[in-house]
Amino acid sequence: MEIKKSLTTYDLKTGTLSGEETSHAAKRLSDVAGIFGDQAVAAAMDPNTIVYEVDSHMAVQEGTPGGLFFGTSRIHPGKVGNEYFMTKGHFHSRRETAEYYWGISGTGVLLLMDETGNAWSEQVEPGSLHYIGGHIAHRLVNTGEEDLIVGACWPSDAGHDYGSIERSGFPIRVVCRDGKAVLEENKA
């Protein structure tokens, strides 16, 4: 018998995944411009600007009951007007499934919303741990000057429902006022 070396690596400092069964996706402003409150400012910006990137390790097929996926989101620093760069946000297709997030580097906010539209937030920073229960939409927002890097683990059969957020959005936004991140009612 031999001890085999893992075919996948994870850099604890940068959150970078590499090796077998890993994937990388980049979301450009052109992919996510509709999530920002100031559409005129978003339209005037370079559509090729990378807002965030996601590395994933998927050792089983999507939809496999009992499996887990592992990944890292890297939200770059930036703003559309006074609104910080953020992820699209989603519910899980299987609403009852949960997810873990943990802060690796940078600072930001985790926006959370239940299915009735009640929203709240949690500070994300290195070492913070966030349990996202079932039936909760979630979105990451980078409020800092460096990349916000967040690890994640979720069920392989959870799926992603981005459409619900595209249609209704979150009732709150994270914006910069007087150099500080604050929550504001979403009036868009």
N, CA, C and O of each residue as an XYZ file, in Angstrom:
752
protein
N       0.834     -1.171      0.000
C       0.000      0.000      0.000
C       0.882      1.239      0.000
O       1.964      1.253      0.587
N       0.396      2.281     -0.673
C       1.156      3.539     -0.682
C       0.267      4.698     -0.264
O      -0.953      4.650     -0.418
N       0.888      5.731      0.264
C       0.169      6.949      0.608
C       0.255      7.868     -0.598
O       1.343      8.277     -1.003
N      -0.880      8.183     -1.161
C      -0.919      9.010     -2.365
C      -0.991     10.487     -2.002
O      -1.582     10.873     -0.994
N      -0.389     11.277     -2.828
C      -0.434     12.729     -2.664
C      -1.750     13.247     -3.263
O      -2.206     12.754     -4.294
N      -2.343     14.232     -2.615
C      -3.582     14.834     -3.114
C      -3.345     15.461     -4.485
O      -2.286     16.039     -4.729
N      -4.310     15.351     -5.363
C      -4.217     15.921     -6.699
C      -4.773     17.340     -6.754
O      -4.787     17.975     -7.808
N      -5.232     17.827     -5.601
C      -5.774     19.177     -5.511
C      -5.085     19.893     -4.359
O      -4.842     19.303     -3.306
N      -4.772     21.175     -4.566
C      -4.158     21.954     -3.499
C      -4.981     23.204     -3.216
O      -5.693     23.724     -4.076
N      -4.854     23.662     -1.976
C      -5.559     24.847     -1.507
C      -4.555     25.694     -0.747
O      -3.965     25.234      0.230
N      -4.358     26.930     -1.189
C      -3.439     27.838     -0.514
C      -4.192     28.542      0.610
O      -5.118     29.312      0.355
N      -3.796     28.277      1.851
C      -4.505     28.820      3.011
C      -4.456     30.339      3.094
O      -5.362     30.943      3.669
N      -3.427     30.978      2.539
C      -3.297     32.425      2.618
C      -4.063     33.147      1.521
O      -4.586     34.238      1.746
N      -4.135     32.547      0.331
C      -4.770     33.234     -0.795
C      -6.118     32.634     -1.188
O      -6.871     33.243     -1.949
N      -6.424     31.443     -0.671
C      -7.672     30.779     -1.036
C      -7.658     30.179     -2.426
O      -8.700     29.745     -2.918
N      -6.506     30.145     -3.068
C      -6.413     29.640     -4.444
C      -6.482     28.117     -4.466
O      -5.785     27.444     -3.706
N      -7.318     27.586     -5.334
C      -7.450     26.151     -5.559
C      -6.778     25.800     -6.878
O      -6.853     26.566     -7.838
N      -6.123     24.643     -6.929
C      -5.564     24.176     -8.194
C      -5.539     22.658     -8.190
O      -5.556     22.017     -7.139
N      -5.498     22.103     -9.385
C      -5.436     20.652     -9.521
C      -6.702     20.081    -10.114
O      -7.483     20.774    -10.767
N      -6.882     18.796     -9.868
C      -8.011     18.076    -10.458
C      -9.353     18.529     -9.872
O      -9.452     18.893     -8.700
N     -10.362     18.494    -10.713
C     -11.749     18.782    -10.337
C     -11.935     20.189     -9.786
O     -12.824     20.432     -8.970
N     -11.076     21.130    -10.246
C     -11.237     22.529     -9.850
C     -11.655     23.341    -11.063
O     -11.377     22.976    -12.206
N     -12.321     24.435    -10.792
C     -12.731     25.339    -11.870
C     -12.559     26.772    -11.388
O     -12.505     27.051    -10.190
N     -12.474     27.664    -12.358
C     -12.322     29.094    -12.080
C     -13.319     29.850    -12.941
O     -13.464     29.566    -14.130
N     -14.009     30.815    -12.337
C     -14.939     31.663    -13.087
C     -14.731     33.108    -12.669
O     -14.516     33.396    -11.491
N     -14.794     34.010    -13.627
C     -14.677     35.442    -13.351
C     -15.969     36.122    -13.772
O     -16.495     35.856    -14.853
N     -16.473     36.992    -12.922
C     -17.663     37.777    -13.240
C     -17.234     39.216    -13.506
O     -16.687     39.893    -12.636
N     -17.493     39.655    -14.711
C     -17.143     41.015    -15.130
C     -18.321     41.948    -14.875
O     -19.447     41.498    -14.660
N     -18.055     43.223    -14.901
C     -19.120     44.201    -14.677
C     -20.269     43.969    -15.656
O     -21.434     44.127    -15.290
N     -19.954     43.596    -16.894
C     -21.019     43.335    -17.882
C     -21.921     42.180    -17.450
O     -23.081     42.126    -17.859
N     -21.407     41.251    -16.627
C     -22.201     40.114    -16.143
C     -23.100     40.474    -14.972
O     -24.124     39.829    -14.746
N     -22.711     41.521    -14.217
C     -23.403     41.809    -12.957
C     -23.879     43.258    -12.831
O     -24.338     43.659    -11.762
N     -23.779     44.040    -13.888
C     -24.102     45.479    -13.798
C     -25.506     45.723    -13.246
O     -25.729     46.716    -12.554
N     -26.442     44.842    -13.537
C     -27.822     45.029    -13.117
C     -28.056     44.973    -11.618
O     -29.123     45.371    -11.153
N     -27.090     44.490    -10.849
C     -27.287     44.393     -9.395
C     -27.015     45.709     -8.678
O     -27.376     45.863     -7.512
N     -26.383     46.660     -9.363
C     -26.019     47.925     -8.734
C     -27.138     48.939     -8.862
O     -27.880     48.940     -9.844
N     -27.256     49.801     -7.863
C     -28.338     50.777     -7.811
C     -28.233     51.860     -8.860
O     -29.256     52.298     -9.387
N     -27.023     52.312     -9.185
C     -26.847     53.404    -10.140
C     -26.490     52.835    -11.506
O     -25.316     52.664    -11.836
N     -27.517     52.545    -12.292
C     -27.319     51.924    -13.600
C     -26.588     52.834    -14.585
O     -25.866     52.337    -15.449
N     -26.757     54.147    -14.477
C     -26.067     55.081    -15.374
C     -24.557     55.030    -15.140
O     -23.780     55.016    -16.095
N     -24.144     55.001    -13.883
C     -22.714     54.907    -13.572
C     -22.175     53.552    -14.025
O     -21.087     53.484    -14.597
N     -22.911     52.483    -13.780
C     -22.469     51.143    -14.199
C     -22.277     51.095    -15.710
O     -21.304     50.513    -16.189
N     -23.188     51.696    -16.464
C     -23.107     51.686    -17.928
C     -21.914     52.475    -18.441
O     -21.406     52.184    -19.524
N     -21.457     53.463    -17.688
C     -20.330     54.300    -18.109
C     -18.973     53.668    -17.775
O     -17.939     54.143    -18.244
N     -18.972     52.603    -16.970
C     -17.717     51.968    -16.557
C     -17.278     50.914    -17.579
O     -18.071     50.472    -18.410
N     -16.016     50.523    -17.503
C     -15.473     49.487    -18.385
C     -16.192     48.167    -18.114
O     -16.080     47.630    -17.012
N     -16.926     47.630    -19.087
C     -17.687     46.400    -18.859
C     -16.800     45.178    -18.626
O     -17.279     44.154    -18.140
N     -15.512     45.274    -18.966
C     -14.595     44.148    -18.774
C     -13.948     44.121    -17.395
O     -13.156     43.224    -17.107
N     -14.268     45.083    -16.540
C     -13.740     45.107    -15.180
C     -14.187     43.845    -14.451
O     -15.378     43.538    -14.402
N     -13.229     43.119    -13.888
C     -13.575     41.925    -13.118
C     -14.002     42.358    -11.717
O     -13.230     42.971    -10.980
N     -15.240     42.029    -11.366
C     -15.805     42.381    -10.064
C     -15.466     41.297     -9.036
O     -15.052     41.599     -7.917
N     -15.647     40.025     -9.432
C     -15.288     38.937     -8.523
C     -14.956     37.673     -9.298
O     -15.303     37.513    -10.469
N     -14.253     36.766     -8.579
C     -13.841     35.488     -9.139
C     -14.171     34.378     -8.147
O     -14.186     34.591     -6.935
N     -14.433     33.201     -8.682
C     -14.774     32.058     -7.845
C     -13.949     30.853     -8.292
O     -13.947     30.490     -9.469
N     -13.246     30.237     -7.337
C     -12.579     28.952     -7.557
C     -13.409     27.895     -6.850
O     -13.858     28.109     -5.724
N     -13.618     26.750     -7.501
C     -14.422     25.683     -6.902
C     -13.742     24.339     -7.059
O     -13.044     24.087     -8.042
N     -13.954     23.484     -6.080
C     -13.536     22.091     -6.150
C     -14.802     21.269     -6.050
O     -15.515     21.314     -5.047
N     -15.074     20.513     -7.112
C     -16.297     19.724     -7.183
C     -15.914     18.271     -7.451
O     -15.758     17.854     -8.599
N     -15.768     17.511     -6.370
C     -15.299     16.132     -6.468
C     -16.387     15.167     -6.925
O     -16.095     14.036     -7.315
N     -17.649     15.615     -6.878
C     -18.774     14.796     -7.340
C     -19.585     15.624     -8.335
O     -19.397     16.836     -8.438
N     -20.466     14.983     -9.048
C     -21.338     15.680     -9.994
C     -22.313     16.579     -9.249
O     -22.787     16.228     -8.168
N     -22.612     17.738     -9.826
C     -23.620     18.612     -9.237
C     -24.941     17.858     -9.146
O     -25.336     17.166    -10.084
N     -25.614     17.994     -8.022
C     -26.880     17.305     -7.797
C     -26.734     16.003     -7.033
O     -27.739     15.385     -6.683
N     -25.500     15.566     -6.761
C     -25.272     14.323     -6.031
C     -25.678     14.487     -4.566
O     -25.098     15.312     -3.860
N     -26.664     13.716     -4.097
C     -27.038     13.804     -2.679
C     -25.881     13.352     -1.792
O     -25.181     12.393     -2.117
N     -25.683     14.042     -0.674
C     -24.676     13.661      0.297
C     -23.272     14.156      0.008
O     -22.379     13.967      0.834
N     -23.047     14.788     -1.147
C     -21.724     15.302     -1.477
C     -21.546     16.741     -1.013
O     -22.501     17.412     -0.623
N     -20.303     17.195     -1.065
C     -19.981     18.573     -0.696
C     -19.149     19.225     -1.792
O     -18.358     18.566     -2.467
N     -19.339     20.522     -1.956
C     -18.488     21.347     -2.803
C     -17.721     22.298     -1.895
O     -18.149     22.604     -0.783
N     -16.573     22.760     -2.397
C     -15.682     23.627     -1.639
C     -15.223     24.721     -2.587
O     -14.921     24.444     -3.748
N     -15.165     25.959     -2.112
C     -14.743     27.021     -3.008
C     -14.260     28.259     -2.300
O     -14.298     28.367     -1.075
N     -13.801     29.196     -3.116
C     -13.310     30.472     -2.640
C     -13.857     31.572     -3.538
O     -13.783     31.473     -4.763
N     -14.403     32.613     -2.933
C     -14.815     33.805     -3.674
C     -13.814     34.914     -3.392
O     -13.400     35.117     -2.251
N     -13.431     35.625     -4.440
C     -12.490     36.747     -4.338
C     -13.196     37.955     -4.942
O     -13.298     38.076     -6.162
N     -13.688     38.860     -4.068
C     -14.368     40.062     -4.533
C     -13.330     41.178     -4.542
O     -12.718     41.483     -3.518
N     -13.143     41.778     -5.704
C     -12.130     42.822     -5.841
C     -12.628     44.131     -5.235
O     -13.836     44.352     -5.147
N     -11.709     45.000     -4.818
C     -12.132     46.303     -4.301
C     -12.615     47.180     -5.447
O     -12.077     47.123     -6.553
N     -13.613     47.975     -5.183
C     -14.124     48.902     -6.188
C     -15.543     49.302     -5.852
O     -16.171     48.764     -4.941
N     -16.023     50.259     -6.613
C     -17.383     50.747     -6.396
C     -18.017     51.097     -7.734
O     -17.331     51.426     -8.702
N     -19.323     51.019     -7.762
C     -20.146     51.578     -8.841
C     -20.860     52.747     -8.182
O     -21.791     52.558     -7.400
N     -20.413     53.963     -8.505
C     -20.876     55.132     -7.759
C     -20.354     55.016     -6.342
O     -19.145     54.939     -6.124
N     -21.270     55.002     -5.367
C     -20.852     54.852     -3.972
C     -21.138     53.452     -3.425
O     -20.980     53.200     -2.231
N     -21.562     52.545     -4.311
C     -21.910     51.189     -3.892
C     -20.739     50.240     -4.137
O     -20.188     50.188     -5.236
N     -20.372     49.497     -3.108
C     -19.218     48.608     -3.173
C     -19.453     47.418     -4.114
O     -20.586     46.972     -4.298
N     -18.365     46.916     -4.704
C     -18.426     45.696     -5.509
C     -18.965     44.557     -4.650
O     -18.680     44.472     -3.455
N     -19.753     43.679     -5.284
C     -20.404     42.585     -4.571
C     -20.672     41.430     -5.521
O     -20.543     41.565     -6.738
N     -21.045     40.299     -4.950
C     -21.451     39.150     -5.738
C     -22.926     39.291     -6.115
O     -23.641     40.130     -5.568
N     -23.368     38.455     -7.062
C     -24.765     38.502     -7.483
C     -25.716     38.172     -6.331
O     -26.787     38.765     -6.208
N     -25.315     37.237     -5.508
C     -26.185     36.786     -4.421
C     -27.152     35.727     -4.925
O     -27.537     35.725     -6.094
N     -27.540     34.831     -4.029
C     -28.429     33.747     -4.437
C     -29.095     33.086     -3.230
O     -28.617     33.163     -2.098
N     -30.208     32.443     -3.521
C     -30.783     31.408     -2.668
C     -30.238     30.092     -3.198
O     -29.678     30.057     -4.293
N     -30.388     29.024     -2.455
C     -30.113     27.704     -3.012
C     -31.384     27.195     -3.686
O     -32.492     27.468     -3.224
N     -31.218     26.460     -4.773
C     -32.378     25.884     -5.463
C     -33.133     24.952     -4.528
O     -34.364     24.963     -4.496
N     -32.406     24.151     -3.774
C     -33.014     23.367     -2.692
C     -32.954     24.261     -1.465
O     -31.948     24.289     -0.756
N     -34.009     24.973     -1.224
C     -34.029     26.037     -0.228
C     -33.591     25.603      1.162
O     -33.049     26.418      1.908
N     -33.806     24.359      1.531
C     -33.500     23.919      2.890
C     -32.002     23.715      3.132
O     -31.596     23.505      4.275
N     -31.181     23.772      2.097
C     -29.748     23.512      2.274
C     -29.014     24.733      2.820
O     -29.349     25.876      2.511
N     -28.011     24.459      3.633
C     -27.220     25.502      4.304
C     -25.840     25.603      3.657
O     -25.519     24.852      2.736
N     -25.026     26.541      4.151
C     -23.674     26.751      3.630
C     -22.836     27.409      4.726
O     -23.358     28.122      5.583
N     -21.543     27.158      4.681
C     -20.594     27.852      5.543
C     -19.751     28.799      4.714
O     -19.335     28.462      3.605
N     -19.495     30.000      5.253
C     -18.509     30.938      4.729
C     -17.511     31.220      5.848
O     -17.866     31.190      7.027
N     -16.260     31.496      5.475
C     -15.267     31.947      6.445
C     -14.350     32.966      5.795
O     -13.969     32.831      4.632
N     -14.000     33.992      6.568
C     -13.144     35.056      6.070
C     -11.698     34.610      6.016
O     -11.170     34.078      6.992
N     -11.050     34.827      4.869
C      -9.638     34.481      4.689
C      -8.791     35.749      4.730
O      -7.811     35.816      5.471
N      -9.164     36.754      3.938
C      -8.459     38.043      3.986
C      -9.378     39.147      3.482
O     -10.385     38.897      2.819
N      -8.998     40.371      3.817
C      -9.807     41.518      3.441
C     -10.943     41.741      4.420
O     -11.084     41.024      5.411
N     -11.757     42.759      4.121
C     -12.910     43.075      4.974
C     -14.141     43.291      4.095
O     -14.050     43.771      2.965
N     -15.265     42.929      4.638
C     -16.491     43.094      3.879
C     -17.718     42.814      4.716
O     -17.669     42.770      5.945
N     -18.816     42.626      4.014
C     -20.113     42.401      4.637
C     -20.781     41.221      3.941
O     -20.737     41.092      2.717
N     -21.393     40.374      4.743
C     -22.243     39.308      4.233
C     -23.683     39.772      4.403
O     -24.168     39.909      5.527
N     -24.372     40.015      3.280
C     -25.792     40.370      3.332
C     -26.603     39.082      3.329
O     -26.312     38.159      2.568
N     -27.611     39.024      4.176
C     -28.470     37.855      4.320
C     -29.923     38.300      4.240
O     -30.272     39.398      4.676
N     -30.768     37.437      3.677
C     -32.182     37.791      3.537
C     -33.013     36.511      3.553
O     -32.690     35.537      2.873
N     -34.088     36.530      4.341
C     -34.982     35.371      4.332
C     -35.977     35.503      3.173
O     -35.972     36.496      2.446
N     -36.813     34.503      3.019
C     -37.728     34.469      1.876
C     -38.853     35.498      1.968
O     -39.550     35.733      0.981
N     -39.042     36.111      3.131
C     -40.067     37.151      3.256
C     -39.494     38.550      3.051
O     -40.222     39.539      3.136
N     -38.172     38.637      2.777
C     -37.549     39.934      2.514
C     -36.913     40.601      3.715
O     -36.411     41.719      3.599
N     -36.920     39.940      4.877
C     -36.208     40.482      6.045
C     -34.709     40.309      5.813
O     -34.254     39.215      5.481
N     -33.946     41.382      5.986
C     -32.516     41.344      5.696
C     -31.692     41.783      6.897
O     -32.153     42.560      7.732
N     -30.476     41.279      6.972
C     -29.515     41.638      8.007
C     -28.121     41.426      7.436
O     -27.969     40.956      6.308
N     -27.105     41.774      8.216
C     -25.741     41.653      7.709
C     -24.794     41.198      8.810
O     -25.092     41.316      9.999
N     -23.638     40.672      8.383
C     -22.573     40.280      9.289
C     -21.254     40.791      8.728
O     -21.042     40.774      7.515
N     -20.369     41.247      9.609
C     -19.032     41.692      9.219
C     -18.204     40.470      8.831
O     -18.209     39.466      9.543
N     -17.489     40.549      7.699
C     -16.593     39.482      7.259
C     -15.163     39.996      7.369
O     -14.843     41.079      6.878
N     -14.311     39.215      8.016
C     -12.906     39.569      8.182
C     -12.122     38.275      8.361
O     -12.728     37.218      8.538
N     -10.791     38.327      8.321
C     -10.017     37.100      8.491
C     -10.396     36.380      9.780
O     -10.381     36.970     10.860
N     -10.734     35.107      9.655
C     -11.088     34.288     10.805
C     -12.560     34.270     11.158
O     -12.969     33.459     11.989
N     -13.383     35.136     10.559
C     -14.814     35.107     10.887
C     -15.460     33.883     10.235
O     -15.097     33.496      9.124
N     -16.409     33.287     10.932
C     -17.117     32.105     10.450
C     -18.600     32.431     10.373
O     -19.168     33.006     11.301
N     -19.227     32.056      9.249
C     -20.619     32.420      9.003
C     -21.404     31.181      8.581
O     -21.122     30.577      7.547
N     -22.390     30.812      9.395
C     -23.301     29.731      9.044
C     -24.515     30.362      8.374
O     -25.185     31.213      8.958
N     -24.788     29.941      7.158
C     -25.924     30.460      6.397
C     -26.958     29.346      6.338
O     -26.801     28.376      5.597
N     -27.999     29.491      7.115
C     -29.015     28.450      7.206
C     -29.836     28.315      5.932
O     -29.741     29.144      5.027
N     -30.627     27.281      5.873
C     -31.531     27.084      4.747
C     -32.525     28.228      4.620
O     -32.819     28.917      5.597
N     -33.035     28.425      3.424
C     -34.039     29.448      3.124
C     -33.501     30.869      3.265
O     -34.273     31.811      3.443
N     -32.176     31.028      3.187
C     -31.551     32.343      3.356
C     -30.735     32.688      2.111
O     -29.849     31.932      1.716
N     -31.037     33.829      1.499
C     -30.218     34.331      0.389
C     -28.975     34.975      0.964
O     -28.990     35.468      2.092
N     -27.886     34.971      0.185
C     -26.638     35.527      0.674
C     -25.850     36.188     -0.452
O     -25.871     35.749     -1.602
N     -25.155     37.259     -0.079
C     -24.355     38.063     -1.011
C     -23.155     38.612     -0.250
O     -23.286     39.038      0.898
N     -21.982     38.602     -0.888
C     -20.764     39.160     -0.294
C     -20.476     40.523     -0.882
O     -20.649     40.739     -2.081
N     -20.032     41.452     -0.035
C     -19.725     42.826     -0.429
C     -18.325     43.167      0.083
O     -18.039     42.981      1.266
N     -17.451     43.665     -0.796
C     -16.106     44.063     -0.387
C     -16.120     45.536      0.012
O     -16.344     46.407     -0.828
N     -15.883     45.813      1.290
C     -15.866     47.194      1.780
C     -14.456     47.706      2.025
O     -14.279     48.802      2.557
N     -13.451     46.923      1.643
C     -12.073     47.285      1.915
C     -11.317     47.743      0.683
O     -11.894     47.937     -0.387
N     -10.014     47.910      0.856
C      -9.121     48.387     -0.200
C      -8.345     47.252     -0.856
O      -7.580     47.493     -1.790
N      -8.525     46.023     -0.387
C      -7.862     44.861     -0.968
C      -8.924     43.814     -1.271
O     -10.087     43.981     -0.904
N      -8.524     42.729     -1.942
C      -9.471     41.664     -2.236
C     -10.100     41.132     -0.951
O      -9.412     40.935      0.051
N     -11.416     40.901     -0.988
C     -12.108     40.172      0.065
C     -12.114     38.716     -0.392
O     -12.698     38.382     -1.423
N     -11.458     37.856      0.384
C     -11.374     36.439      0.027
C     -12.115     35.643      1.089
O     -11.818     35.734      2.281
N     -13.094     34.854      0.627
C     -13.970     34.114      1.523
C     -14.057     32.671      1.052
O     -14.308     32.406     -0.124
N     -13.845     31.731      1.984
C     -14.003     30.314      1.689
C     -15.451     29.901      1.878
O     -16.210     30.560      2.588
N     -15.828     28.792      1.228
C     -17.207     28.312      1.315
C     -17.265     26.796      1.189
O     -16.430     26.185      0.523
N     -18.253     26.200      1.832
C     -18.538     24.778      1.684
C     -20.053     24.610      1.674
O     -20.746     25.121      2.554
N     -20.566     23.889      0.672
C     -22.007     23.748      0.509
C     -22.341     22.378     -0.077
O     -21.480     21.751     -0.694
N     -23.584     21.901      0.105
C     -23.985     20.598     -0.418
C     -23.964     20.575     -1.945
O     -24.336     21.549     -2.600
N     -23.526     19.459     -2.491
C     -23.430     19.345     -3.945
C     -24.796     19.297     -4.629
O     -24.882     19.443     -5.848
N     -25.840     19.099     -3.870
C     -27.184     19.095     -4.461
C     -27.975     20.360     -4.112
O     -29.189     20.405     -4.313
N     -27.285     21.400     -3.583
C     -27.973     22.642     -3.191
C     -28.475     23.425     -4.398
O     -29.592     23.943     -4.373
N     -27.673     23.518     -5.449
C     -28.026     24.338     -6.609
C     -28.014     25.819     -6.271
O     -27.897     26.195     -5.104
N     -28.134     26.651     -7.281
C     -28.126     28.104     -7.098
C     -29.320     28.727     -7.807
O     -29.556     28.477     -8.989
N     -30.055     29.526     -7.086
C     -31.174     30.283     -7.650
C     -30.780     31.760     -7.649
O     -30.977     32.467     -6.661
N     -30.221     32.211     -8.770
C     -29.860     33.620     -8.930
C     -31.062     34.443     -9.402
O     -31.125     35.648     -9.158
N     -31.998     33.804    -10.064
C     -33.135     34.497    -10.658
C     -33.990     35.242     -9.654
O     -34.444     36.352     -9.933
N     -34.220     34.647     -8.480
C     -35.036     35.319     -7.462
C     -34.412     36.641     -7.049
O     -35.123     37.623     -6.834
N     -33.090     36.675     -6.936
C     -32.391     37.909     -6.549
C     -32.375     38.889     -7.714
O     -32.508     40.095     -7.505
N     -32.215     38.396     -8.927
C     -32.238     39.290    -10.099
C     -33.581     40.011    -10.196
O     -33.628     41.185    -10.562
N     -34.674     39.313     -9.870
C     -35.999     39.911     -9.965
C     -36.301     40.869     -8.821
O     -36.825     41.960     -9.045
N     -35.971     40.465     -7.587
C     -36.397     41.276     -6.443
C     -35.261     42.004     -5.731
O     -35.517     42.979     -5.025
N     -34.017     41.563     -5.894
C     -32.888     42.196     -5.224
C     -32.926     41.990     -3.715
O     -33.773     41.269     -3.189
N     -31.999     42.635     -3.043
C     -31.971     42.668     -1.580
C     -32.593     43.994     -1.146
O     -32.456     44.987     -1.860
N     -33.267     44.041     -0.006
C     -33.889     45.297      0.430
C     -32.892     46.313      0.989
O     -33.262     47.451      1.278
N     -31.631     45.904      1.140
C     -30.602     46.823      1.625
C     -29.385     46.767      0.708
O     -29.119     45.755      0.059
N     -28.652     47.881      0.670
C     -27.416     47.996     -0.093
C     -26.316     48.448      0.854
O     -26.583     49.068      1.883
N     -25.060     48.127      0.491
C     -23.914     48.580      1.271
C     -23.220     49.660      0.451
O     -22.705     49.398     -0.636
N     -23.214     50.871      0.985
C     -22.648     52.016      0.277
C     -21.608     52.722      1.150
O     -21.546     52.519      2.362
N     -20.804     53.547      0.507
C     -19.783     54.326      1.203
C     -20.333     55.728      1.471
O     -20.699     56.449      0.542
N     -20.387     56.101      2.741
C     -20.802     57.441      3.161
C     -19.736     57.979      4.107
O     -19.447     57.368      5.136
N     -19.161     59.106      3.763
C     -18.111     59.714      4.590
C     -16.972     58.736      4.879
O     -16.422     58.704      5.980
N     -16.631     57.939      3.862
C     -15.515     57.005      3.982
C     -15.810     55.734      4.757
O     -14.896     54.955      5.025
N     -17.071     55.503      5.126
C     -17.434     54.322      5.905
C     -18.530     53.536      5.200
O     -19.376     54.098      4.503
N     -18.494     52.223      5.399
C     -19.537     51.354      4.859
C     -20.781     51.462      5.727
O     -20.712     51.302      6.946
N     -21.922     51.734      5.094
C     -23.199     51.825      5.797
C     -24.257     51.093      5.002
O     -24.135     50.923      3.789
N     -25.300     50.658      5.697
C     -26.438     50.015      5.057
C     -27.468     51.061      4.723
O     -27.755     51.947      5.527
N     -28.029     50.956      3.522
C     -29.112     51.855      3.102
C     -30.234     51.026      2.514
O     -30.017     49.942      1.973
N     -31.430     51.557      2.632
C     -32.584     50.932      2.001
C     -32.377     50.924      0.483
O     -31.909     51.905     -0.095
N     -32.730     49.818     -0.144
C     -32.624     49.696     -1.601
C     -33.852     50.370     -2.215
O     -34.977     49.893     -2.069
N     -33.615     51.484     -2.902
C     -34.729     52.233     -3.519
C     -34.828     51.983     -5.011
O     -35.691     52.543     -5.687
N     -33.939     51.139     -5.524
C     -33.942     50.860     -6.975
C     -35.073     49.957     -7.376
O     -35.213     49.630     -8.554
